Amino acid sequence: MKNIKIKTLLGALVMAMVLGSCDDILEEEPRSIYTPEYFKTENGVLGGVTSMYAHLRYIYGNGYYYNACLTGTDEVTYGSSGDGNFKDMDLSGVGQLTGTSSRSDVLWNTVYSNINTASGIIENAVAVPTITNAIIAEARFFRAFDYFLLVQTFGGVPLDLGSGELMFNSNTTKASVRNTVPEVYTRAVFPDLLTAVNDLPDVGRVTGGATKTVARLYLAKAYLTYAWWLENPNNIPTYPETSRVDPDGHDAQWYFQQAYDVATAGIDSPGSFGLQPTYYDVNLAQNDRNNEILLYADHTESSEFFNGGSLTYGTGASPDNFSVWMMTSNYTLIRSSADTQQANLISSVQREAEQHLGRPWSCMAPTIGVITNTFADKTNDSRYDGTFTTVYRGNWNKGGITNPFLYNANNEQVVPGDAILTFLDDEPSSSIDYSNSVYKSNIGAGVLPGRADYVISPQGINRLRYPGLWKLGTYRTDNNGGLGQPNAGNTRPFNIAKFSELYLIAAEAAVKGAATQGGRSARDLVNVLRERAGKWRFDNNGNVTKIQDNSAAMAAATPAAVNIDFILAERSREFYGEGYRWYDLVRTQKWTEYASTYVIGGMTATSVTPQTFQRTITPNLYLRPIPQSQLDRMDGSAVGYQNPGYN
């Protein structure tokens, strides 16, 4: 096996990292390069492990990688401000996905330095008497984590970075050979995760640290993904070309069973983890780092150094968490009037560092199908209300505007805190007047008789105006009654892995034929989350307490025979907008079926008529292209290196 030259291959910058507010934190001095000798010291090992948590911030929270995980699926298309970064990923004829334009390059250009660091620790840390197997297992977890991301995204990737397979490399080179998909799974992903499951503790060494439970989640998910790859129901090509035969002699069904067994073991032995009582609680900013979150890329508003980015202005680059900006529509265009003539228009919903609002870049947008189909039940199921911002409330007083009230739709008075614009849950019984001939919302929103708020129905959603993504929204505690710092990167953690996914992994494996335990059928497992989704304690968009238990109705609505389509629908309801969808559709080979058409309105405020758009999703697109920047750094071994269809 030859070796590979990757940007920053020689080592990762050890970012000082806070993983919570407890006494046990990860904190190291920056270091530009690692050597084997450094990894034979306690400080070297701990510094290297710290850098692994820090590297998550260069992937998760990066808005362009976030785009690569969602745009072009049934969940997301490009928004009105989306440039080529987003249109190329949409595959709808407005751009072209190439090795230069694909934003999966964020992943490729980040993880290899971390993989190399992990290999350095794994090779050398055994020489340090104060370093435990549990600490080395953190390195094994992250090496497997990165390789699992790579193999899902690009197909087979190099296991030899220059010094031998899975060996630490300290010399750059311009040559590389890609391993096959089975080699990556059976030589790297599975062995490292099995060791991590065995050696990691039930409770993390530090707040937010790797645990046995998160290792089980990724092992189960890797088994599940590899089982689908072996089965290959729709004959999707792989690269480098290889037979779909497991080198360890197991078939797809064996791996589906392993996925089920490992996932249910994680449910049965959760350590310090579990489900939050309501879906609203899972993503409520004041409840960040709760016990449902197994892994996150952390940030803080208390220190720019520990945050890894400015606390006052974000530039839209890693390590800032700026992903949610991409799917926040420009609500700041909304206008209300200081007079009944609708002549003195005022910005009534201003940019604020608050979970419903934040910085609006409008580069990505939900499709209408998400609103009408995925989240069809908005009465029993709390997940729509716990995912989106559908009501935009007046906050002009926080921006220094002293008017005690303004005139809004139908010349009705509104005061700060009132609804200014509402995205309706369903189509109204009476027709909405979208003319804006009298009441000038400035974003083409309409009016209904007797309502002071402007309204937009699901069919009126377009690329400019759509519900925002509340679950990932900006939140600060230092606004001091004002608008705060909405232009800074999000100082909330970006959630990467959730305990709830164990139920859906096990359910999917059961649907694919895994033998189940009593009371743990696919339907049983799915209903654990559906029943939780039926429990309300707060109406997020109504901004009122709501104590309601619809769990029985949610369970009763679950089909007697759960299939893969229902599992995928549940995954979208549970994890919408969190970066799962492209991987889910590629794993199950449903991407073409689900996303070849989608419906949304046009680019401007006056676009109120839904349009159907076509995507061309060919089999080769199930692998992302190797970044052109990588090929440019290589010698003759770059020939044939690129995934087919991107040359």
C-alpha positions as CSV (number, residue, x, y, z in Angstrom):
1,M,0.0,0.0,0.0
2,K,1.3,3.4,-0.9
3,N,0.8,6.6,1.0
4,I,-1.1,9.8,0.7
5,K,-0.5,13.5,1.1
6,I,-3.3,15.2,2.8
7,K,-3.6,18.8,4.0
8,T,-2.2,19.1,7.6
9,L,-1.4,15.4,7.6
10,L,1.5,15.8,9.9
11,G,-0.7,16.6,12.9
12,A,-3.7,18.4,14.2
13,L,-3.6,21.7,16.0
14,V,-4.6,21.0,19.6
15,M,-7.4,23.4,20.2
16,A,-8.2,24.2,23.8
17,M,-11.6,22.7,24.3
18,V,-14.2,23.0,27.0
19,L,-16.6,20.0,27.1
20,G,-19.0,21.4,29.7
21,S,-19.1,23.4,32.8
22,C,-17.9,20.8,35.3
23,D,-14.4,20.6,36.8
24,D,-13.2,18.0,34.3
25,I,-12.4,19.8,31.1
26,L,-10.1,19.3,28.2
27,E,-7.6,22.0,28.1
28,E,-4.3,22.0,26.2
29,E,-1.8,24.5,24.7
30,P,-1.8,24.8,20.9
31,R,0.8,22.6,19.2
32,S,1.4,22.5,15.4
33,I,3.0,19.0,15.0
34,Y,3.1,15.7,16.6
35,T,5.9,13.1,16.8
36,P,6.1,9.5,18.1
37,E,8.2,10.8,21.0
38,Y,5.5,13.3,22.0
39,F,2.9,10.5,22.1
40,K,5.2,8.6,24.6
41,T,4.5,11.2,27.2
42,E,1.3,11.7,29.3
43,N,0.9,15.3,28.1
44,G,1.4,14.2,24.5
45,V,-1.3,11.6,24.7
46,L,-3.8,13.8,26.5
47,G,-3.0,16.6,24.1
48,G,-3.6,14.4,21.1
49,V,-6.9,13.1,22.5
50,T,-8.0,16.7,23.2
51,S,-7.4,17.6,19.5
52,M,-9.8,14.8,18.5
53,Y,-12.7,16.5,20.3
54,A,-11.6,19.8,18.8
55,H,-11.6,18.4,15.3
56,L,-15.3,17.8,15.5
57,R,-15.9,21.6,15.2
58,Y,-14.3,21.6,11.8
59,I,-16.9,19.2,10.5
60,Y,-20.1,19.6,12.6
61,G,-21.4,23.2,12.6
62,N,-19.6,24.0,9.3
63,G,-22.4,25.2,7.2
64,Y,-21.0,23.9,3.9
65,Y,-20.5,20.3,5.1
66,Y,-24.0,20.7,6.7
67,N,-25.2,21.6,3.2
68,A,-23.6,18.5,1.7
69,C,-25.5,16.3,4.2
70,L,-28.9,17.7,3.4
71,T,-29.3,19.7,0.2
72,G,-30.4,17.5,-2.7
73,T,-32.5,15.2,-0.4
74,D,-36.2,15.1,0.1
75,E,-35.6,17.3,3.2
76,V,-33.8,20.3,1.8
77,T,-33.2,22.3,-1.4
78,Y,-31.3,25.6,-2.0
79,G,-32.7,28.9,-0.7
80,S,-33.0,32.3,-2.3
81,S,-29.5,33.3,-1.3
82,G,-27.9,29.9,-2.1
83,D,-24.9,30.2,-4.4
84,G,-23.1,27.5,-6.2
85,N,-22.1,25.8,-3.0
86,F,-25.8,24.9,-2.6
87,K,-27.1,24.7,-6.1
88,D,-24.4,22.2,-7.1
89,M,-25.4,19.9,-4.3
90,D,-29.1,20.2,-5.3
91,L,-28.7,18.3,-8.6
92,S,-31.7,20.0,-10.1
93,G,-30.0,21.5,-13.2
94,V,-28.8,24.8,-11.7
95,G,-25.3,23.5,-11.0
96,Q,-23.0,20.5,-11.4
97,L,-21.4,18.4,-8.7
98,T,-17.7,17.9,-9.3
99,G,-14.5,17.3,-7.4
100,T,-14.2,21.1,-7.2
101,S,-17.7,22.0,-6.2
102,S,-18.7,19.2,-3.8
103,R,-18.7,20.5,-0.2
104,S,-17.9,17.0,1.1
105,D,-14.4,18.3,0.8
106,V,-14.8,19.7,4.3
107,L,-14.9,16.2,5.6
108,W,-12.0,14.9,3.5
109,N,-9.7,17.8,4.3
110,T,-10.4,17.6,8.1
111,V,-10.3,13.9,9.2
112,Y,-7.0,12.6,7.9
113,S,-4.9,14.6,10.3
114,N,-7.1,13.3,13.1
115,I,-6.8,9.7,11.9
116,N,-3.0,10.1,11.9
117,T,-3.0,11.6,15.4
118,A,-5.2,8.6,16.6
119,S,-2.7,6.2,15.1
120,G,0.2,7.9,16.9
121,I,-1.6,7.6,20.2
122,I,-2.6,3.9,19.6
123,E,1.0,3.0,18.7
124,N,2.8,4.8,21.4
125,A,0.6,5.4,24.4
126,V,1.2,1.9,25.8
127,A,4.7,3.1,26.7
128,V,3.2,5.6,29.2
129,P,2.3,4.0,32.5
130,T,-0.2,6.6,33.5
131,I,-2.3,6.2,30.3
132,T,-5.1,3.7,30.7
133,N,-6.7,1.6,28.0
134,A,-9.8,3.7,28.4
135,I,-7.9,6.8,27.2
136,I,-6.4,4.9,24.3
137,A,-9.9,3.7,23.5
138,E,-10.9,7.3,22.9
139,A,-8.4,7.5,20.1
140,R,-9.7,4.2,18.7
141,F,-13.2,5.5,18.8
142,F,-12.3,8.7,16.9
143,R,-10.2,6.9,14.3
144,A,-13.2,4.5,13.6
145,F,-15.6,7.5,13.7
146,D,-13.6,9.3,11.0
147,Y,-13.1,6.2,8.8
148,F,-16.9,5.4,9.0
149,L,-17.7,8.9,7.8
150,L,-15.2,8.6,5.0
151,V,-16.3,5.2,3.7
152,Q,-20.0,6.2,3.7
153,T,-19.2,9.4,1.8
154,F,-16.5,8.4,-0.7
155,G,-16.4,4.6,-0.8
156,G,-13.1,2.9,-0.2
157,V,-10.4,5.2,1.2
158,P,-6.7,4.8,2.1
159,L,-5.8,2.9,5.3
160,D,-2.1,3.6,4.7
161,L,-1.1,7.2,5.0
162,G,2.6,6.5,4.3
163,S,4.0,4.4,7.0
164,G,1.9,1.2,6.7
165,E,-1.7,0.3,7.2
166,L,-3.2,2.2,10.2
167,M,0.3,3.4,11.2
168,F,1.4,6.8,12.3
169,N,3.0,8.8,9.5
170,S,5.5,11.6,9.9
171,N,6.5,12.1,6.3
172,T,4.4,13.6,3.5
173,T,4.2,11.9,0.1
174,K,2.4,12.4,-3.1
175,A,1.2,8.8,-3.7
176,S,-1.8,7.0,-2.5
177,V,-3.8,3.8,-3.0
178,R,-7.4,3.4,-1.9
179,N,-8.6,0.4,0.1
180,T,-11.9,-1.2,-0.7
181,V,-15.1,-0.7,1.3
182,P,-14.9,-4.2,3.0
183,E,-11.3,-3.5,3.9
184,V,-12.1,-0.2,5.5
185,Y,-14.9,-1.7,7.6
186,T,-13.3,-5.0,8.6
187,R,-9.7,-3.7,9.2
188,A,-10.4,-0.3,10.6
189,V,-14.0,0.6,11.6
190,F,-15.1,-2.6,13.3
191,P,-11.9,-3.5,15.2
192,D,-11.5,0.0,16.6
193,L,-15.1,0.2,17.7
194,L,-15.1,-3.2,19.2
195,T,-12.1,-2.2,21.3
196,A,-13.8,1.1,22.2
197,V,-16.9,-0.7,23.4
198,N,-14.9,-3.0,25.6
199,D,-12.5,-0.3,27.0
200,L,-14.4,2.9,27.2
201,P,-16.2,3.8,30.5
202,D,-20.0,4.0,31.0
203,V,-19.5,7.6,32.1
204,G,-17.1,9.8,30.1
205,R,-13.7,10.8,31.4
206,V,-14.7,14.4,30.9
207,T,-18.1,16.0,30.3
208,G,-19.0,15.2,26.7
209,G,-16.3,12.5,26.4
210,A,-16.5,9.3,24.5
211,T,-18.3,6.4,26.3
212,K,-19.3,2.8,25.9
213,T,-22.7,3.9,24.8
214,V,-21.6,6.2,22.0
215,A,-19.2,3.5,20.8
216,R,-22.1,1.0,20.7
217,L,-24.2,3.5,18.7
218,Y,-21.5,3.8,16.0
219,L,-20.7,0.1,16.0
220,A,-24.4,-0.7,15.5
221,K,-24.7,1.9,12.8
222,A,-21.6,0.7,11.0
223,Y,-22.9,-2.9,11.1
224,L,-26.2,-1.7,9.7
225,T,-24.6,0.4,6.9
226,Y,-22.3,-2.4,5.9
227,A,-25.1,-4.9,5.8
228,W,-27.0,-2.7,3.4
229,W,-23.8,-2.4,1.3
230,L,-23.4,-6.1,1.1
231,E,-27.1,-6.6,0.2
232,N,-27.0,-3.8,-2.4
233,P,-30.7,-4.0,-3.3
234,N,-30.6,-1.5,-6.2
235,N,-27.2,-2.5,-7.7
236,I,-25.5,0.8,-6.8
237,P,-21.8,0.7,-7.9
238,T,-19.0,0.9,-5.5
239,Y,-15.4,2.1,-5.8
240,P,-12.7,0.9,-5.9
241,E,-14.5,-1.9,-7.6
242,T,-14.8,-5.1,-5.5
243,S,-17.1,-7.9,-5.1
244,R,-19.8,-7.5,-2.4
245,V,-18.3,-10.3,-0.3
246,D,-17.3,-9.9,3.3
247,P,-13.7,-11.0,3.9
248,D,-14.7,-12.5,7.3
249,G,-17.3,-14.7,5.6
250,H,-20.5,-13.2,7.0
251,D,-23.5,-12.2,4.9
252,A,-25.7,-9.2,5.1
253,Q,-28.2,-10.9,7.5
254,W,-25.4,-11.6,10.0
255,Y,-24.5,-7.9,10.1
256,F,-28.2,-6.8,10.4
257,Q,-28.4,-9.1,13.4
258,Q,-25.2,-7.6,14.9
259,A,-26.7,-4.1,14.4
260,Y,-29.8,-5.1,16.3
261,D,-28.0,-6.8,19.1
262,V,-25.5,-4.0,19.7
263,A,-28.2,-1.3,19.5
264,T,-30.4,-3.1,22.0
265,A,-27.4,-3.7,24.3
266,G,-26.9,0.1,24.2
267,I,-30.5,0.6,25.2
268,D,-30.3,-1.9,28.0
269,S,-27.0,-0.6,29.4
270,P,-27.3,3.2,28.9
271,G,-24.7,4.3,31.4
272,S,-25.6,7.9,32.2
273,F,-27.7,8.3,29.1
274,G,-31.4,8.1,28.3
275,L,-34.4,9.8,26.7
276,Q,-35.6,13.2,27.6
277,P,-39.2,13.3,28.8
278,T,-40.4,15.3,25.8
279,Y,-39.1,16.1,22.3
280,Y,-39.1,19.8,23.1
281,D,-36.6,19.2,25.9
282,V,-34.1,17.4,23.6
283,N,-33.3,20.6,21.6
284,L,-34.2,23.3,24.0
285,A,-31.1,25.5,24.2
286,Q,-31.4,26.0,28.0
287,N,-31.2,22.2,28.2
288,D,-28.1,21.7,26.0
289,R,-25.7,18.8,26.8
290,N,-28.6,16.8,28.3
291,N,-28.4,13.0,28.8
292,E,-29.9,12.2,25.4
293,I,-26.9,13.6,23.6
294,L,-24.0,11.1,23.3
295,L,-21.6,13.3,21.4
296,Y,-21.4,16.9,20.4
297,A,-19.0,19.5,19.0
298,D,-18.8,22.0,21.8
299,H,-18.8,25.7,22.0
300,T,-19.1,28.3,24.7
301,E,-20.1,32.0,25.1
302,S,-17.8,32.4,28.1
303,S,-14.5,32.6,26.2
304,E,-13.4,33.2,22.6
305,F,-10.4,31.0,23.2
306,F,-12.3,28.0,24.4
307,N,-15.1,28.7,21.9
308,G,-12.7,28.6,19.0
309,G,-14.2,31.7,17.3
310,S,-15.3,35.3,17.9
311,L,-18.2,35.9,20.3
312,T,-19.3,39.0,18.4
313,Y,-19.0,38.3,14.7
314,G,-18.8,35.0,12.7
315,T,-17.2,34.9,9.3
316,G,-18.8,31.7,8.1
317,A,-15.8,29.4,8.5
318,S,-14.7,26.7,10.9
319,P,-14.4,26.2,13.8
320,D,-17.5,28.5,14.2
321,N,-20.8,26.7,14.4
322,F,-22.7,28.5,11.6
323,S,-24.8,25.7,10.1
324,V,-28.2,27.0,11.3
325,W,-27.6,30.3,9.5
326,M,-28.0,28.4,6.2
327,M,-31.6,27.3,6.8
328,T,-32.8,30.5,8.5
329,S,-34.9,32.6,6.1
330,N,-34.6,36.4,6.1
331,Y,-37.3,37.2,8.6
332,T,-35.7,40.6,9.0
333,L,-37.5,41.7,5.8
334,I,-40.8,41.7,7.7
335,R,-42.4,45.1,8.1
336,S,-45.2,46.5,10.2
337,S,-46.4,50.1,10.1
338,A,-46.3,53.0,12.6
339,D,-49.6,54.3,11.1
340,T,-52.8,52.9,9.7
341,Q,-51.9,54.2,6.2
342,Q,-49.2,51.5,6.1
343,A,-46.8,54.3,5.0
344,N,-44.3,54.4,7.8
345,L,-42.9,50.8,7.7
346,I,-40.7,49.5,10.5
347,S,-38.7,46.4,11.0
348,S,-40.8,44.7,13.6
349,V,-38.8,41.4,13.8
350,Q,-35.2,42.2,14.1
351,R,-32.1,40.0,14.1
352,E,-31.7,38.6,17.6
353,A,-29.5,36.0,19.3
354,E,-32.5,34.0,20.3
355,Q,-33.4,30.4,19.5
356,H,-36.3,31.3,17.2
357,L,-34.3,33.9,15.3
358,G,-30.5,34.2,14.7
359,R,-28.5,35.2,11.6
360,P,-30.5,34.6,8.4
361,W,-28.4,33.5,5.4
362,S,-31.3,31.8,3.5
363,C,-29.0,29.4,1.6
364,M,-31.1,26.3,2.2
365,A,-34.8,25.7,2.5
366,P,-37.2,22.9,3.5
367,T,-39.3,21.5,0.7
368,I,-43.1,21.8,0.9
369,G,-43.3,18.0,1.2
370,V,-41.5,18.2,4.5
371,I,-44.2,20.4,5.9
372,T,-47.2,18.6,4.4
373,N,-46.1,15.0,4.3
374,T,-43.2,14.3,6.8
375,F,-44.8,16.4,9.5
376,A,-48.4,15.8,8.4
377,D,-49.6,15.3,12.0
378,K,-49.0,18.5,13.8
379,T,-51.7,17.9,16.4
380,N,-50.6,14.8,18.2
381,D,-47.0,14.8,17.2
382,S,-44.9,17.5,19.0
383,R,-41.9,17.1,16.7
384,Y,-43.0,19.7,14.1
385,D,-43.4,22.3,16.8
386,G,-40.1,21.2,18.4
387,T,-38.2,21.5,15.1
388,F,-39.3,24.7,13.3
389,T,-39.9,28.3,14.1
390,T,-43.3,28.9,12.6
391,V,-44.2,32.1,14.5
392,Y,-42.1,35.3,14.3
393,R,-42.8,37.7,17.2
394,G,-42.2,41.4,17.4
395,N,-39.0,42.5,19.1
396,W,-38.5,46.0,17.8
397,N,-38.3,47.4,21.3
398,K,-35.1,45.5,21.8
399,G,-33.6,47.3,18.8
400,G,-34.3,50.7,20.4
401,I,-37.6,51.5,18.6
402,T,-39.8,53.1,21.1
403,N,-43.2,52.7,19.5
404,P,-45.4,50.9,22.1
405,F,-47.4,49.3,19.3
406,L,-47.4,48.9,15.5
407,Y,-50.1,48.2,12.9
408,N,-49.8,44.9,11.3
409,A,-52.2,42.8,9.1
410,N,-55.7,44.2,8.8
411,N,-54.4,47.3,10.5
412,E,-54.6,45.5,13.8
413,Q,-52.3,46.7,16.6
414,V,-49.5,44.5,17.7
415,V,-47.1,44.9,20.7
416,P,-43.7,43.4,21.3
417,G,-44.0,39.7,21.8
418,D,-47.1,39.4,19.6
419,A,-47.1,37.2,16.5
420,I,-46.1,39.3,13.4
421,L,-45.8,36.5,10.9
422,T,-47.2,32.9,11.2
423,F,-46.5,29.9,9.0
424,L,-49.8,28.1,9.2
425,D,-49.8,24.4,10.1
426,D,-52.3,23.6,7.3
427,E,-54.1,25.2,4.4
428,P,-56.9,27.5,5.8
429,S,-60.5,27.1,5.0
430,S,-60.7,30.6,3.5
431,S,-58.5,32.0,0.8
432,I,-55.4,34.0,1.9
433,D,-55.0,37.5,0.3
434,Y,-51.4,37.5,-0.8
435,S,-51.7,40.7,-2.9
436,N,-50.0,43.0,-0.3
437,S,-51.9,45.8,-2.0
438,V,-52.9,47.3,1.3
439,Y,-51.0,45.6,4.1
440,K,-47.3,45.5,3.0
441,S,-45.6,42.7,4.8
442,N,-42.6,43.2,2.5
443,I,-42.1,39.4,2.1
444,G,-45.3,38.6,0.3
445,A,-47.1,37.2,3.3
446,G,-50.9,37.3,3.2
447,V,-53.8,38.2,5.5
448,L,-56.8,36.4,6.8
449,P,-59.8,38.2,8.2
450,G,-59.7,39.0,11.9
451,R,-56.0,38.2,12.3
452,A,-53.3,40.7,13.3
453,D,-50.5,38.5,12.1
454,Y,-49.4,38.0,8.5
455,V,-49.8,34.4,7.4
456,I,-48.3,32.0,4.9
457,S,-49.8,28.6,4.3
458,P,-47.7,25.4,3.6
459,Q,-48.4,25.8,-0.1
460,G,-47.1,29.4,0.0
461,I,-43.6,28.4,1.2
462,N,-40.9,29.4,-1.3
463,R,-37.1,29.7,-1.4
464,L,-37.2,33.1,0.3
465,R,-39.7,32.6,3.1
466,Y,-40.1,29.4,5.0
467,P,-40.1,28.2,8.7
468,G,-36.8,28.5,10.4
469,L,-34.9,25.7,12.1
470,W,-35.6,26.3,15.8
471,K,-33.9,23.1,17.1
472,L,-30.5,24.3,16.0
473,G,-31.2,28.0,16.7
474,T,-28.9,30.6,18.2
475,Y,-29.0,31.1,21.9
476,R,-27.1,33.4,24.3
477,T,-27.5,34.3,27.9
478,D,-25.7,37.6,27.7
479,N,-28.3,39.6,25.6
480,N,-29.1,41.8,28.7
481,G,-32.6,42.5,27.4
482,G,-31.4,43.6,23.9
483,L,-30.8,41.8,20.6
484,G,-27.4,40.4,21.8
485,Q,-24.8,39.1,19.4
486,P,-26.8,37.4,16.5
487,N,-23.9,37.8,14.1
488,A,-21.5,35.6,16.0
489,G,-21.2,31.9,15.4
490,N,-23.6,29.9,17.4
491,T,-22.2,29.2,20.9
492,R,-24.4,26.2,21.4
493,P,-22.9,22.7,20.9
494,F,-23.7,21.0,17.6
495,N,-25.3,17.7,18.6
496,I,-23.7,14.7,16.6
497,A,-25.1,11.6,18.2
498,K,-28.3,10.9,20.2
499,F,-29.4,8.1,22.4
500,S,-32.7,8.0,20.6
501,E,-31.0,6.8,17.4
502,L,-30.3,3.4,19.1
503,Y,-34.1,2.7,18.9
504,L,-34.2,3.5,15.2
505,I,-31.1,1.6,14.3
506,A,-32.5,-1.5,16.1
507,A,-35.9,-1.0,14.4
508,E,-34.3,-0.8,10.9
509,A,-32.3,-3.9,11.5
510,A,-35.5,-5.7,12.7
511,V,-37.2,-4.6,9.5
512,K,-34.3,-6.1,7.5
513,G,-34.8,-9.5,9.2
514,A,-32.9,-9.5,12.5
515,A,-34.3,-11.8,15.1
516,T,-35.9,-9.6,17.8
517,Q,-36.3,-9.8,21.5
518,G,-39.7,-10.0,23.3
519,G,-41.2,-6.5,23.3
520,R,-38.5,-5.2,21.0
521,S,-40.0,-5.6,17.5
522,A,-39.5,-2.8,15.0
523,R,-43.0,-1.5,15.9
524,D,-42.2,-1.6,19.7
525,L,-38.9,0.3,19.2
526,V,-40.4,3.0,17.0
527,N,-43.3,3.5,19.3
528,V,-40.9,4.4,22.2
529,L,-40.0,7.5,20.3
530,R,-43.5,8.1,18.9
531,E,-45.1,7.9,22.3
532,R,-42.5,10.4,23.6
533,A,-43.3,12.7,20.6
534,G,-46.9,12.6,21.7
535,K,-46.1,14.2,25.1
536,W,-46.3,18.0,25.2
537,R,-45.2,20.2,28.0
538,F,-44.9,23.4,26.1
539,D,-46.3,24.8,22.8
540,N,-43.1,26.2,21.4
541,N,-44.6,28.4,18.7
542,G,-47.7,29.3,20.6
543,N,-45.3,30.3,23.5
544,V,-47.6,28.8,26.1
545,T,-47.5,25.9,28.5
546,K,-49.3,22.9,27.0
547,I,-49.6,19.8,29.1
548,Q,-51.0,17.1,26.8
549,D,-50.4,13.4,26.4
550,N,-51.1,12.1,22.9
551,S,-48.9,9.0,23.3
552,A,-51.7,6.5,22.9
553,A,-52.8,8.1,19.7
554,M,-49.3,8.2,18.3
555,A,-48.8,4.5,19.1
556,A,-52.1,3.5,17.6
557,A,-51.3,5.3,14.4
558,T,-48.1,3.2,13.9
559,P,-48.7,0.6,11.2
560,A,-49.0,-3.0,12.3
561,A,-46.2,-3.9,9.9
562,V,-43.4,-1.3,10.0
563,N,-41.3,-1.1,6.8
564,I,-38.2,0.7,5.8
565,D,-40.2,3.7,4.4
566,F,-41.8,4.2,7.8
567,I,-38.5,4.0,9.5
568,L,-37.1,6.6,7.2
569,A,-40.1,8.8,7.8
570,E,-39.5,8.5,11.5
571,R,-35.8,9.3,11.2
572,S,-36.8,12.5,9.3
573,R,-39.3,13.5,12.0
574,E,-36.8,12.7,14.8
575,F,-33.7,14.2,13.2
576,Y,-34.9,16.7,10.6
577,G,-32.2,19.2,9.7
578,E,-29.5,17.6,11.8
579,G,-27.4,16.3,8.9
580,Y,-28.5,12.7,8.8
581,R,-30.6,12.6,5.6
582,W,-28.2,12.1,2.8
583,Y,-26.5,9.3,4.6
584,D,-29.8,7.7,5.5
585,L,-31.0,7.7,1.9
586,V,-27.6,6.5,0.5
587,R,-27.4,3.7,3.1
588,T,-30.9,2.4,2.2
589,Q,-30.5,3.2,-1.5
590,K,-33.7,5.2,-1.4
591,W,-32.2,8.6,-2.5
592,T,-33.3,8.4,-6.1
593,E,-36.8,7.2,-5.2
594,Y,-37.3,9.9,-2.5
595,A,-35.6,12.9,-3.9
596,S,-35.9,12.9,-7.7
597,T,-38.7,15.5,-7.5
598,Y,-39.6,18.1,-4.9
599,V,-42.0,21.0,-4.6
600,I,-41.4,24.6,-3.5
601,G,-42.2,28.1,-4.5
602,G,-39.9,30.5,-6.4
603,M,-37.2,32.9,-5.3
604,T,-39.0,36.1,-4.7
605,A,-41.6,37.4,-2.1
606,T,-44.4,37.3,-4.7
607,S,-43.8,33.7,-5.6
608,V,-46.9,32.0,-4.1
609,T,-47.4,29.2,-6.5
610,P,-45.7,25.9,-5.8
611,Q,-43.5,24.5,-8.5
612,T,-42.3,21.0,-9.1
613,F,-38.5,20.5,-9.7
614,Q,-36.7,17.5,-11.1
615,R,-33.4,16.2,-9.9
616,T,-31.1,13.8,-11.9
617,I,-29.7,11.4,-9.3
618,T,-27.7,8.7,-11.1
619,P,-26.1,5.7,-9.4
620,N,-22.6,7.1,-9.4
621,L,-23.7,10.0,-7.3
622,Y,-24.2,7.7,-4.3
623,L,-20.5,8.3,-3.8
624,R,-19.3,11.9,-3.4
625,P,-16.3,13.0,-5.5
626,I,-12.7,13.0,-4.1
627,P,-11.9,16.7,-3.8
628,Q,-9.9,18.0,-6.8
629,S,-7.5,19.7,-4.4
630,Q,-6.5,16.2,-3.2
631,L,-5.9,15.0,-6.8
632,D,-3.9,18.1,-7.5
633,R,-1.5,17.3,-4.7
634,M,-0.8,13.8,-5.9
635,D,1.6,12.3,-8.5
636,G,0.8,9.7,-11.1
637,S,-1.2,7.6,-8.5
638,A,-4.0,10.1,-9.0
639,V,-4.9,8.3,-12.3
640,G,-8.1,6.3,-11.6
641,Y,-8.3,7.6,-8.1
642,Q,-11.4,9.7,-8.6
643,N,-14.8,8.1,-8.2
644,P,-16.4,7.3,-11.6
645,G,-18.6,9.9,-13.2
646,Y,-16.7,12.8,-11.8
647,N,-13.7,12.8,-14.2
